[in-house]
């Protein structure tokens, strides 16, 4: 392909977002400016308003070159692959010259995009001397297309004097439009790929664009709701650079190419996968811009949703990229152009969402990791998000492959309240009486969650909250107090009350009440567990029902296995057919619950004990303890601790003993001797000895809080790990435990208390922990305005570490000025530092590493500042201004 022609193949959607980054984004009030603005004051890498550095500029031009090359025929590349970086560097040098042009925006537009491009190239004519002829032509073409969009950007600025340049502005708009129209009418050699990607994006949006809100379909309302309406943004915790940072879960890929996301059953992992897939497929600039920098990595990506429960149906044959769509049984598998997936991933345009490591049988997880490693090595540059239940794989399981690990946090009190309100809004009908009832139920449930500790313990994730909302309405305000009772009631609601409430008759001629449905579903769920699968072929499921039918008299005379199974699929609300011919449970929790009940009723306690070391069976074993009779329960727990005592490795022993401990929550009646034996072994693990053990102990849940010691008699290390365990468990019940450590003499212990705020209710944690935290030698992390307000209520803190979402205006308005002595924030938090004068007692400033160059010169004006700490790798200017004023310390 002729390199000079490649610019004409770049649509404005590919160029405009990158060009926009080169210029300062004006704030409110800019429209009052009536004079032209010098170009040097507009570019974002020079002047007083510098927001990006030269490294960022190189990244932008590198992406522009990549997008240009993606529009080219791969068999007729305009430049050799080893010259791509050289072209990007040359382009960055040329565009950097924008800040050296002695003209304003009006003059630039009058000049025209070709003449402007010539002016830029003439500033340093040697820029392309080291390039080949083809590479130089590509550079010149990209400069011209960039200048076209630069001038178009000027005419759209609110400060631009458009009245004097109507003709030029309309010409530029027409030119941009014609380029896009030319692409539509004369598609590139990738037209087949482009057309398929549009069709594939529509399919992803249609397939993953709805969520099931459990229990809403009890009356005349649908059970599927638009993702945009139903999605609840949750927090995830990440530990980086020695700090525990809360982020929104959907921002997990901001600054991270590879993420392993852990979360318990029902915590929203699959829902997050759906949201990322749909958001990426839509490529809606308004949404991606509204999301800001955290969502920028999704621009131009193609999502691949890869549920491992589906991919591992044939464990020996995990798919290569060309068979991704076929392996997940996508209806578009046969329509994809030959080699399309390879081209997408080779260009680094893929977003690979691999859901459910925990649903892969333990014996093939090593094989699955090798499959992931091969894909990562063959196709670098793509984004990866892999999900798992917490205990399915060990810490840092994919760390050698460059994966960061994040954990979905339990829902905060605010999240739960927000969810309850969203649920009731979605469930409201047009009936005035029903709406009034729902208003009453909504408020009474919010009150109950806040005042009843046992209920609050259950409402920790979206699945449980949805079930609680549904049951609360269904039972006119009565709610069960234990997890087993909750699942019993939920299944009763789904299996027997739903059709009654919806006034449904037996449309298929089959009428089954709750008991026979439960029996048949138990058989099915137990086979799922025994096979180590979350999906089965429909024909296999029908054979299971055929074998079970003779023992269920209420069903055997109403139809054959195929008819009975179809009735269960359509009417039970517990099964689904995600793709034709494949069956699974609507949520893994229901599978574990029903399978455990079948195992207990069939007397297969030995099977449960043998499978106890398999993380896929952990929830099923807990539920089995709940279902078992007292003697069975004692036998099962006794076998668990005995098996743990003789385990071959310390990790396996810890796993089994903690599983026994976690199961006590469900043991409503138990031999005291067995309970004491379980607690004795658990006590040996508490406090934990390492961070890994702390995470494992925390998975047991709130029951561990009663066993946590201290602070008396604990070493600093043990105290820190005890606090870490309570933090990871979270919830209101953990706050009194943490409050016991507020006067601990070790600063590291108190620092952990000060950095855990985001996992708890803001006001309650501030009142019970932070307001009582001893000393001014620890940094308190603040992530938002709500936390600043809570700090002001009790007089602030001397040391603050500031999150990304707080700007200078919020800090000046929200921080108690006379209290602050130490401030820790990002090095690129502000362009200048004059605003720090609002804090007259501030004497120490710590700056986290940032990519750009930081100008420190304005710090010299602060009267009290004495020490500035920066990373040794941070690029700095203005050092000379600090001489004699303060100490610059590198770490």
C-alpha positions in Angstrom: 0.0 0.0 0.0 1.2 3.5 -0.7 2.2 5.0 2.6 1.1 8.5 1.5 -2.4 7.3 1.1 -2.9 5.7 4.5 -4.2 8.9 6.1 -7.3 8.8 4.0 -8.1 5.5 5.5 -8.3 6.9 9.1 -11.8 7.7 10.2 -12.3 10.7 12.6 -13.3 8.3 15.4 -9.8 6.8 15.3 -7.9 10.2 15.2 -10.0 12.7 17.1 -9.7 11.2 20.6 -5.9 11.1 20.3 -5.6 14.6 18.9 -7.8 15.9 21.7 -5.3 14.7 24.3 -2.7 17.1 22.8 -4.6 20.2 24.0 -5.6 21.7 27.3 -9.3 21.1 28.2 -10.8 24.4 29.2 -12.8 24.7 32.3 -16.1 26.4 32.9 -16.3 30.0 31.9 -13.9 29.7 29.0 -16.6 30.7 26.5 -16.3 34.4 27.7 -12.9 34.7 26.1 -13.2 36.8 23.0 -9.6 36.9 21.8 -7.5 34.3 19.9 -5.3 32.1 22.0 -1.6 31.4 21.4 -0.9 27.9 20.4 1.8 27.5 23.0 -0.9 28.1 25.7 -3.2 25.4 24.2 -0.9 22.4 23.9 -1.0 20.1 26.9 2.7 19.4 27.0 4.0 22.9 27.4 3.2 26.1 29.4 1.5 26.7 32.6 -1.3 24.2 31.9 0.9 21.2 31.1 -1.0 18.0 31.7 1.0 15.4 29.8 4.7 14.9 29.3 6.8 13.9 26.4 6.5 10.2 27.3 2.7 10.6 27.1 3.1 12.3 23.7 5.1 9.4 22.5 2.4 7.0 23.6 -0.2 9.0 21.7 1.7 9.1 18.5 2.5 5.4 18.9 -1.2 4.6 19.1 -1.9 6.9 16.1 0.7 4.9 14.0 -0.8 1.6 15.2 -4.3 2.7 14.2 -3.1 3.8 10.9 -1.3 0.5 10.3 -4.5 -1.4 11.4 -6.3 0.3 8.5 -3.8 -1.1 6.0 -3.7 -4.4 4.2 -1.5 -6.8 6.4 -0.2 -8.3 3.2 0.8 -4.9 1.8 2.3 -3.0 4.8 3.3 0.6 4.2 6.4 0.3 6.3 8.5 -2.5 7.8 7.6 -3.5 11.4 11.0 -2.5 12.7 10.3 1.1 11.5 7.0 1.6 13.3 8.6 2.9 16.5 10.9 5.2 14.5 7.8 6.7 12.7 6.1 7.3 16.0 9.1 9.0 17.5 9.4 11.3 14.5 5.7 12.1 14.6 6.0 13.0 18.3 8.9 15.3 17.5 7.0 17.0 14.7 3.8 17.5 16.8 5.8 18.7 19.7 6.7 21.7 17.5 3.1 22.9 17.8 4.3 24.7 21.0 7.0 26.5 19.1 4.8 28.0 16.4 4.5 31.8 16.6 0.8 32.0 15.9 -2.6 31.8 17.5 -5.5 29.5 16.8 -7.2 31.8 14.4 -4.1 32.2 12.3 -3.6 28.4 12.3 -7.1 27.8 10.9 -6.6 30.5 8.3 -3.4 28.8 7.2 -5.2 25.5 6.4 -4.3 21.9 7.4 -1.8 21.2 4.6 0.1 24.5 5.1 0.1 24.0 8.9 1.6 20.5 8.3 4.3 22.0 6.1 5.1 24.6 8.8 5.4 21.9 11.4 7.7 19.8 9.2 9.9 22.8 8.3 10.7 23.6 12.0 13.0 20.5 12.1 13.5 19.2 8.5 15.9 16.6 9.8 13.2 14.7 11.7 12.7 12.2 8.9 16.2 12.0 7.6 16.8 8.6 9.3 13.6 7.1 7.9 13.2 5.1 4.7 11.2 6.8 1.9 8.1 4.8 2.8 8.4 5.6 6.5 8.9 9.3 5.7 5.8 9.4 3.5 3.8 7.7 6.3 5.0 10.3 8.7 4.0 13.2 6.4 0.6 11.6 5.8 -0.1 11.3 9.5 1.1 14.9 10.1 -1.5 16.1 7.5 -4.4 14.1 8.9 -3.4 15.2 12.4 -3.4 18.8 11.3 -6.8 18.4 9.8 -8.2 17.3 13.1 -6.2 19.8 15.1 -7.7 22.7 13.2 -11.1 21.1 13.4 -10.6 21.0 17.2 -9.8 24.7 17.3 -13.0 25.6 15.5 -15.0 23.7 18.1 -13.4 25.3 21.1 -15.7 27.5 23.1 -12.9 30.2 23.1 -12.6 30.2 19.4 -13.7 33.3 17.6 -15.9 31.4 15.1 -17.7 34.4 13.8 -14.6 35.6 12.0 -13.9 32.2 10.4 -17.2 30.7 9.4 -16.0 29.8 6.0 -12.8 28.1 7.2 -14.7 26.2 10.0 -17.3 24.8 7.6 -14.5 23.8 5.2 -12.7 21.9 7.9 -16.0 20.2 9.1 -16.7 19.3 5.4 -13.2 17.8 5.0 -13.5 15.6 8.1 -17.0 14.5 7.1 -15.7 13.6 3.5 -12.9 11.5 4.9 -15.4 9.5 7.0 -17.9 9.2 4.0 -15.0 8.1 1.7 -14.3 5.3 4.1 -17.9 4.2 4.1 -18.2 4.2 0.4 -14.8 2.8 -0.4 -14.0 0.3 2.4 -10.5 -0.8 3.1 -9.2 -4.3 2.5 -10.5 -5.0 6.0 -14.1 -4.3 5.0 -15.1 -7.9 5.7 -13.6 -7.7 9.1 -15.2 -4.3 9.7 -18.7 -5.5 8.7 -18.3 -8.6 10.9 -17.1 -6.7 13.9 -20.2 -4.5 13.7 -22.4 -7.5 13.6 -20.4 -9.2 16.4 -20.7 -6.1 18.6 -24.5 -6.1 18.2 -24.5 -9.7 19.2 -22.5 -9.1 22.3 -24.8 -6.2 23.3 -27.8 -8.3 22.7 -26.4 -11.4 24.5 -24.9 -9.7 27.6 -27.0 -6.5 27.8 -29.5 -7.8 30.4 -29.3 -9.0 33.9 -31.5 -11.3 36.0 -32.8 -9.6 39.1 -33.9 -12.6 41.2 -37.5 -12.5 42.5 -38.7 -9.5 40.6 -40.8 -11.6 38.3 -43.3 -12.7 41.0 -46.0 -10.5 39.5 -46.4 -8.9 36.1 -42.8 -7.7 35.8 -40.0 -9.2 33.7 -37.0 -10.9 35.3 -34.6 -9.6 32.7 -33.6 -6.0 33.1 -31.3 -3.8 30.9 -27.7 -3.9 32.1 -27.6 -0.1 32.2 -30.5 0.0 34.7 -29.6 -3.0 36.8 -25.7 -2.7 37.0 -24.4 -1.7 40.4 -20.9 -0.3 40.5 -19.0 -2.0 43.3 -15.6 -1.5 44.8 -12.5 -3.6 44.4 -9.4 -3.5 46.5 -5.9 -3.5 45.1 -2.5 -3.4 46.9 0.1 -1.5 45.0 3.1 0.5 46.0 2.6 -0.3 49.6 -0.9 1.1 49.9 -4.4 -0.5 49.8 -6.4 1.4 47.3 -10.1 1.2 46.5 -11.2 1.5 42.9 -14.4 1.0 41.1 -14.5 -2.5 39.8 -15.2 -1.4 36.2 -11.9 0.6 36.3 -9.9 -2.6 37.0 -8.1 -2.3 33.7 -7.0 1.3 34.1 -3.3 1.2 34.0 -3.3 -2.6 34.1 -3.2 -4.9 31.1 -3.7 -8.1 33.0 -6.0 -8.5 36.1 -7.0 -11.5 38.1 -10.2 -10.5 39.9 -11.3 -12.5 43.0 -14.8 -12.5 44.5 -17.1 -14.8 46.4 -20.1 -16.5 44.9 -22.7 -13.9 43.9 -20.3 -10.9 44.4 -20.8 -9.7 40.8 -17.8 -11.1 38.9 -19.9 -12.3 35.9 -22.0 -9.1 36.0 -18.8 -7.1 35.7 -17.7 -9.2 32.8 -21.0 -8.5 31.1 -20.7 -4.8 31.7 -17.2 -4.6 30.3 -18.1 -6.6 27.3 -21.2 -4.5 26.4 -19.5 -1.2 27.1 -16.6 -2.2 24.9 -18.9 -3.5 22.1 -20.8 -0.3 22.0 -17.7 1.9 21.7 -19.9 4.9 22.7 -17.6 7.9 22.8 -20.0 9.7 25.3 -19.8 6.7 27.7 -16.0 6.3 27.4 -15.4 10.0 27.7 -17.7 10.2 30.7 -15.8 7.4 32.3 -12.6 9.4 31.8 -9.1 8.0 31.8 -10.1 4.7 33.6 -12.3 3.6 30.6 -9.9 4.9 27.9 -8.2 1.4 27.6 -11.5 0.1 26.2 -11.4 2.4 23.1 -11.0 0.4 19.9 -11.1 -3.0 21.6 -13.0 -6.1 20.6 -14.4 -8.1 23.6 -14.2 -11.9 23.9 -16.3 -13.4 26.7 -14.8 -16.8 27.5 -16.6 -18.6 30.3 -14.3 -21.4 31.4 -17.2 -23.6 32.4 -18.0 -23.8 28.7 -14.5 -23.9 27.3 -13.5 -26.8 29.5 -16.2 -29.1 28.5 -13.4 -30.9 26.6 -10.5 -30.5 29.0 -7.9 -31.8 26.6 -8.9 -29.3 23.9 -8.9 -25.7 25.1 -9.5 -23.6 22.0 -7.1 -21.6 19.9 -8.3 -18.0 19.1 -9.8 -19.1 15.8 -12.1 -21.4 17.7 -13.1 -19.0 20.5 -16.6 -18.4 19.1 -17.2 -22.0 18.2 -16.0 -23.1 21.7 -18.6 -20.9 23.4 -21.2 -22.0 20.9 -21.7 -18.5 19.5 -24.2 -18.4 16.6 -21.7 -16.2 14.7 -18.9 -18.8 14.8 -19.3 -19.8 11.1 -19.7 -16.2 10.0 -16.4 -14.8 11.2 -13.8 -14.1 8.4 -11.0 -16.5 8.2 -8.2 -15.4 10.5 -10.2 -12.5 12.0 -9.5 -13.4 15.7 -5.8 -13.7 14.9 -5.7 -10.3 13.3 -7.6 -8.7 16.2 -5.3 -10.2 18.8 -2.1 -9.7 16.8 -3.0 -6.0 16.6 -3.4 -5.8 20.4 -7.1 -4.9 20.0 -8.6 -7.7 22.1 -10.3 -7.5 25.5 -10.3 -11.1 26.8 -12.7 -11.7 29.7 -12.0 -15.2 31.1 -14.8 -15.9 33.6 -14.6 -18.6 36.3 -11.2 -20.2 37.1 -13.0 -21.7 40.0 -15.3 -23.6 37.7 -12.4 -25.5 36.2 -11.7 -28.8 37.9 -8.6 -28.6 40.0 -6.9 -31.3 38.1 -6.9 -29.3 34.9 -6.2 -25.8 36.3 -2.5 -26.3 35.5 -3.4 -27.1 31.9 -5.6 -24.0 31.8 -2.8 -21.8 33.1 -0.5 -23.2 30.3 -3.2 -22.4 27.8 -3.3 -18.8 29.1 0.5 -18.5 29.1 0.6 -19.6 25.4 -2.0 -17.1 24.5 -0.3 -14.3 26.4 3.0 -15.1 24.7 1.6 -15.4 21.2 -0.6 -12.2 21.5 1.0 -9.5 23.6 -0.6 -6.1 24.0 -4.2 -7.2 24.7 -6.2 -6.6 27.8 -7.1 -9.5 30.1 -9.5 -9.9 33.0 -9.8 -13.3 34.6 -12.2 -14.0 37.4 -12.1 -16.5 40.2 -13.6 -17.3 43.6 -11.0 -16.4 46.3 -9.8 -19.9 47.3 -9.7 -21.5 43.9 -6.2 -20.5 43.1 -3.3 -19.5 45.4 -2.1 -15.9 45.7 0.0 -14.6 42.8 -1.1 -17.6 40.7 -0.6 -15.6 37.5 1.9 -13.0 38.9 4.8 -14.4 36.7 2.6 -13.6 33.7 2.3 -9.9 34.9 -1.2 -10.1 36.4 -2.3 -7.8 39.1 -4.7 -9.2 41.7 -7.8 -7.4 42.8 -10.6 -8.5 45.1 -14.2 -7.4 45.0 -15.1 -5.9 48.3 -18.2 -6.8 50.2 -21.0 -4.4 49.6 -20.9 -1.4 51.9 -23.9 -0.2 53.8 -24.3 2.5 51.2 -24.1 -0.1 48.4 -26.8 -2.2 50.0 -29.1 0.8 50.4 -28.5 1.8 46.8 -29.2 -1.8 45.6 -32.5 -2.0 47.6 -33.7 1.2 46.1 -32.7 0.1 42.6 -34.5 -3.3 43.1 -37.7 -1.7 44.3 -37.6 0.8 41.5 -37.3 -1.9 38.9 -40.1 -4.0 40.6 -42.7 -1.3 40.7 -45.8 -1.8 38.5 -48.4 0.6 37.3 -50.8 -0.4 40.1 -51.0 2.4 42.6 -51.7 0.1 45.6 -48.7 -2.1 44.6 -46.5 0.9 44.3 -47.5 2.1 47.8 -46.8 -1.3 49.2 -43.4 -1.4 47.6 -42.5 2.1 49.0 -43.3 0.7 52.5 -41.3 -2.5 51.9 -38.4 -0.5 50.6 -38.1 1.7 53.6 -38.7 -1.1 56.2 -36.1 -3.3 54.5 -33.5 -0.5 54.6 -34.2 0.0 58.3 -34.0 -3.7 59.0 -30.6 -4.0 57.3 -29.3 -1.2 59.3 -30.6 -2.4 62.7 -30.4 -6.2 62.5 -26.9 -7.6 62.5 -27.8 -11.1 61.4 -29.6 -9.7 58.4 -26.8 -7.3 57.6 -24.3 -10.3 57.6 -26.3 -11.9 54.8 -26.5 -8.8 52.6 -23.0 -8.7 51.4 -23.3 -9.2 47.6 -25.7 -8.5 44.8 -27.1 -12.1 44.7 -27.9 -12.2 48.4 -29.4 -8.7 48.3 -31.6 -9.6 45.4 -32.9 -12.7 47.2 -33.5 -10.7 50.4 -35.4 -8.0 48.5 -37.6 -10.7 46.7 -38.3 -12.6 49.9 -39.0 -9.5 51.9 -41.7 -8.5 49.4 -43.0 -12.1 48.9 -43.4 -12.7 52.7 -44.8 -9.2 53.5 -41.8 -8.2 55.5 -40.8 -11.5 57.2 -37.2 -12.6 56.6 -35.2 -15.7 57.6 -32.2 -15.2 59.8 -29.7 -17.7 58.5 -28.3 -18.5 55.1 -29.8 -22.0 54.8 -33.2 -20.6 55.7 -32.7 -17.9 53.1 -32.0 -20.4 50.4 -34.9 -22.6 51.5 -37.2 -19.7 51.2 -35.8 -18.5 47.9 -36.2 -22.0 46.3 -39.7 -22.2 47.7 -40.5 -18.9 46.2 -39.0 -19.8 42.8 -40.4 -23.4 42.6 -43.9 -23.0 44.0 -45.0 -19.5 44.6 -43.8 -17.8 41.4 -46.4 -19.2 39.0 -49.2 -18.7 41.5 -48.3 -15.1 42.0 -48.1 -14.6 38.2 -51.5 -16.4 37.8 -49.9 -19.0 35.5 -51.8 -22.2 34.8 -50.2 -25.5 33.7 -49.8 -24.5 30.1 -47.8 -27.7 29.2 -50.2 -30.0 31.0 -47.7 -30.7 33.8 -48.3 -29.6 37.4 -45.5 -30.2 39.9 -45.4 -28.7 43.4 -42.3 -27.8 45.3 -41.3 -31.2 46.7 -41.0 -33.2 43.4 -39.3 -30.4 41.6 -36.8 -30.1 44.4 -36.1 -33.9 44.3 -35.4 -33.9 40.6 -33.3 -30.7 40.7 -31.2 -32.2 43.5 -30.4 -35.3 41.4 -29.4 -33.0 38.6 -27.3 -30.7 40.7 -25.5 -33.6 42.4 -24.5 -35.0 39.0 -23.1 -31.5 38.1 -21.0 -31.6 41.2 -19.8 -35.2 40.7 -18.8 -34.4 37.1 -17.0 -31.2 38.1 -19.0 -29.2 35.7 -21.2 -26.1 35.7 -22.8 -27.1 32.4 -24.1 -30.3 30.9 -25.5 -31.2 27.5 -29.3 -31.2 27.5 -29.4 -34.8 26.4 -27.3 -35.8 29.4 -29.6 -33.8 31.7 -32.6 -35.6 30.3 -31.0 -39.0 30.9 -30.4 -38.0 34.6 -34.1 -37.0 34.9 -35.1 -40.3 33.3 -33.1 -42.3 35.9 -34.6 -40.2 38.7 -38.2 -40.2 37.6 -39.2 -43.7 38.9 -38.4 -42.6 42.5 -40.6 -39.4 42.2 -44.2 -40.7 41.9 -45.7 -37.2 41.6 -43.8 -36.7 38.3 -43.6 -40.1 36.8 -47.2 -40.2 35.5 -47.2 -36.7 34.1 -44.8 -37.1 31.2 -41.6 -38.7 30.0 -38.2 -37.5 30.9 -37.9 -35.0 28.0 -41.3 -33.4 28.9 -40.6 -33.3 32.6 -37.2 -31.8 32.0 -38.6 -29.1 29.6 -41.1 -28.2 32.4 -38.3 -27.8 34.9 -36.3 -25.7 32.5 -39.2 -23.4 31.6 -41.1 -23.1 34.9 -38.7 -23.7 37.8 -36.7 -20.5 37.5 -33.6 -22.4 38.6 -32.4 -23.9 35.3 -31.6 -22.2 32.1 -30.4 -23.0 28.6 -27.8 -20.3 27.8 -27.2 -21.7 24.3 -29.2 -24.4 22.5 -28.4 -27.8 23.9 -26.5 -26.7 27.0 -28.0 -26.6 30.5 -26.8 -24.9 33.7 -28.2 -23.5 36.9 -29.1 -19.8 37.0 -26.5 -19.3 39.7 -23.8 -21.7 40.9 -25.0 -21.1 44.5 -28.3 -23.0 43.7 -26.3 -25.8 42.2 -24.1 -26.2 45.3 -27.1 -25.9 47.7 -29.2 -28.6 45.9 -26.3 -30.9 45.2 -25.3 -30.8 48.9 -28.8 -31.7 49.9 -28.8 -34.7 47.5 -25.4 -35.9 48.9 -26.7 -35.8 52.5 -30.0 -37.5 51.7 -28.2 -40.2 49.7 -25.7 -40.8 52.6 -22.7 -39.8 50.6 -20.8 -38.1 53.4 -17.7 -40.0 52.5 -17.8 -38.5 49.0 -18.0 -35.0 50.5 -15.0 -35.7 52.7 -13.0 -37.1 49.8 -13.8 -33.9 47.8 -13.2 -31.5 50.6 -9.7 -30.5 49.3 -11.3 -29.4 46.0 -12.2 -25.7 46.1 -15.1 -26.4 43.8 -16.8 -28.4 46.6 -16.3 -25.9 49.5 -19.7 -24.2 49.3 -21.4 -27.6 48.8 -19.8 -28.9 51.9 -20.8 -25.9 54.0 -24.4 -26.4 52.7 -24.2 -30.1 53.5 -23.4 -29.2 57.1 -26.6 -27.1 57.1 -28.7 -29.9 55.6 -27.3 -32.8 57.7 -28.9 -34.1 60.9 -26.9 -33.6 64.1 -25.2 -37.0 64.1 -24.3 -36.7 60.3 -23.1 -33.2 60.9 -20.8 -34.3 63.7 -19.5 -37.2 61.7 -18.8 -35.0 58.7 -17.0 -32.3 60.7 -15.0 -35.0 62.6 -13.8 -36.5 59.3 -12.9 -33.0 58.0 -10.7 -32.2 61.0 -9.1 -35.7 61.0 -8.3 -35.4 57.3 -6.8 -32.0 58.0 -4.7 -33.4 60.8 -3.1 -35.9 58.4 -2.9 -33.7 55.4 0.3 -33.9 53.3 1.0 -30.2 53.2 0.5 -27.3 55.7 -1.6 -25.4 53.1 -4.0 -28.4 52.7 -4.2 -28.7 56.5 -5.1 -25.1 56.9 -7.6 -25.3 54.1 -9.5 -28.3 55.7 -9.4 -26.9 59.2 -10.7 -23.5 58.1 -13.4 -25.2 56.0 -14.6 -27.0 59.1 -14.5 -23.7 61.0 -16.5 -21.9 58.3 -19.1 -24.7 58.4 -19.9 -24.1 62.0 -22.0 -21.1 61.0 -24.4 -23.5 59.5 -24.4 -26.1 62.4 -27.5 -25.1 64.3 -27.2 -28.2 66.5 -23.8 -29.9 67.1 -22.1 -32.1 69.6 -20.2 -29.7 71.9 -17.1 -31.9 71.8 -16.9 -31.7 68.0 -17.5 -28.0 68.1 -14.6 -27.6 70.6 -12.3 -29.7 68.4 -13.1 -27.6 65.4 -12.5 -24.3 67.3 -9.3 -25.6 68.8 -7.8 -26.2 65.4 -9.0 -22.9 64.1 -7.5 -21.1 67.1 -4.1 -22.6 66.1 -4.5 -20.7 62.8 -5.5 -17.4 64.5 -3.8 -15.0 64.4 -2.5 -15.9 61.0 1.2 -16.1 60.4 1.3 -14.6 56.9 -0.7 -12.3 54.6 -1.8 -15.4 52.6 -3.0 -17.1 55.7 -4.9 -13.9 56.7 -6.7 -14.0 53.4 -7.6 -17.6 53.8 -8.8 -17.1 57.4 -10.9 -14.1 56.2 -12.7 -16.3 53.7 -14.3 -18.2 56.7 -16.4 -15.1 57.3 -17.7 -13.1 60.2 -17.6 -16.1 62.6 -13.8 -15.6 62.7 -14.2 -12.1 64.3 -15.2 -13.8 67.5 -11.9 -15.7 67.6 -9.5 -12.8 66.8 -7.3 -11.9 69.8 -5.7 -8.8 71.0 -4.4 -6.4 71.1 -3.0 -7.5 74.5 -0.3 -10.1 74.3 0.3 -9.8 70.5 3.6 -9.0 68.8 3.5 -6.1 66.3 3.5 -8.7 63.5 0.6 -10.7 64.9 -1.4 -7.6 65.7 -0.9 -6.4 62.1 -2.1 -9.7 60.6 -5.0 -9.7 63.0 -6.1 -6.3 61.8 -5.6 -7.3 58.2 -7.9 -10.4 58.8 -10.7 -8.2 60.2 -10.3 -5.7 57.4 -10.7 -8.4 54.8 -13.7 -9.8 56.5 -15.3 -6.4 56.5 -18.8 -5.4 57.5 -20.1 -3.6 60.5 -19.2 -6.4 62.8 -15.5 -6.0 62.1 -15.5 -2.3 63.2 -15.5 -3.0 67.0 -12.7 -5.5 66.5 -10.6 -2.9 64.7 -11.4 -0.3 67.2 -9.6 -2.3 69.9 -6.3 -1.5 68.1 -6.7 2.3 67.8 -4.1 2.9 70.6 -1.7 0.2 69.5 1.9 1.4 69.9 3.1 0.1 66.5 2.6 2.7 63.8 2.3 0.0 61.1 -0.8 -1.5 62.8 -2.4 1.9 63.1 -1.5 2.7 59.5 -3.4 -0.3 58.4 -6.4 1.0 60.3 -6.1 4.3 58.6 -5.9 2.8 55.1 -8.9 0.5 55.5 -11.6 3.2 55.5 -12.9 2.5 52.0 -14.1 -1.0 53.0 -16.6 0.2 55.6 -19.4 2.7 56.1 -17.8 6.1 55.9 -19.4 7.8 58.9 -19.4 4.8 61.2 -15.8 4.0 60.6 -14.7 7.6 61.0 -16.6 7.9 64.3 -15.6 4.5 65.9 -12.0 4.1 64.5 -10.4 7.2 62.9 -11.7 9.7 65.5 -10.1 7.6 68.2 -6.9 6.6 66.3 -3.9 7.4 68.5 -1.2 9.8 67.4 -0.5 12.0 64.3 2.2 9.7 63.0 0.1 7.7 60.4 -1.5 8.8 57.1 -5.2 8.5 56.7 -6.3 7.7 53.2 -9.1 9.8 51.7 -10.7 8.9 48.4 -13.7 11.2 48.1 -15.5 14.3 49.4 -17.7 12.2 51.7 -14.5 11.1 53.6 -13.3 14.7 53.8 -16.6 15.8 55.3 -16.4 13.0 57.9 -12.8 14.0 58.8 -13.9 17.7 59.3 -16.6 16.6 61.7 -14.0 15.5 64.3 -11.3 18.1 63.5 -9.3 16.4 60.7 -6.0 14.6 60.8 -2.4 15.8 60.6 -1.4 13.3 57.8 -3.5 12.7 54.7 -2.9 10.5 51.7 -5.1 11.6 48.8 -6.8 9.4 46.2 -7.0 10.0 42.5 -10.6 11.3 42.5 -10.0 14.4 44.7 -8.9 17.6 43.0 -7.2 20.7 44.4 -10.5 22.6 44.9 -12.0 19.7 46.9 -8.9 19.5 49.1 -8.7 23.3 49.8 -12.4 23.3 50.7 -12.5 20.0 52.6 -9.3 19.7 54.6 -9.0 21.3 58.0 -6.3 23.8 57.2 -4.7 24.3 60.6 -4.4 20.5 61.3 -2.6 19.3 58.2 1.2 18.9 58.5 1.9 16.0 56.0 0.3 15.5 52.6 0.8 12.6 50.3 -0.5 12.6 46.7 0.3 11.9 43.1 3.2 13.8 41.6 0.9 14.9 38.7 -1.9 16.0 41.0 -1.5 19.6 39.9 0.6 21.6 37.4 1.5 24.2 40.0 1.6 24.0 43.8 0.6 27.5 44.9 -2.7 26.1 46.2 -0.8 24.4 49.1 -0.6 27.9 50.7 -4.1 27.1 52.0 -2.4 24.8 54.6 -0.1 27.1 56.6 1.2 24.3 58.9 2.1 21.9 56.0 5.8 21.1 56.3 6.2 17.7 54.5 5.0 16.8 51.0 5.3 13.2 49.5 4.7 12.6 45.8 4.0 9.3 44.2 5.7 8.5 40.9 4.0 9.7 37.8 4.8 9.3 34.1 5.3 13.0 33.2 7.8 15.6 34.3 6.9 17.5 37.4 7.7 21.2 38.0 8.6 21.8 41.6 9.5 25.5 41.3 6.3 26.8 42.8 6.9 24.9 46.0 9.5 27.4 47.0 6.7 30.0 47.7 5.2 28.0 50.6 6.3 29.5 53.9 6.2 26.4 56.1 7.2 23.6 53.7 10.5 22.0 54.6 10.7 18.6 53.0 9.6 17.2 49.7 9.8 13.4 49.1 9.8 12.1 45.5 10.6 8.8 43.8 14.1 8.4 42.6 12.8 7.7 39.1 10.6 10.8 38.9 11.5 13.3 36.2 11.7 16.8 37.7 12.1 20.4 36.8 12.5 23.5 39.0 15.0 21.9 41.4 17.1 25.1 41.4 14.2 27.1 42.8 14.2 24.9 45.9 17.8 25.5 46.8 18.0 27.1 50.3 14.2 26.8 50.8 13.6 23.1 51.5 15.1 19.6 51.4 14.4 17.4 48.4 14.5 13.7 49.4 14.5 10.9 46.9 13.3 7.4 47.9 
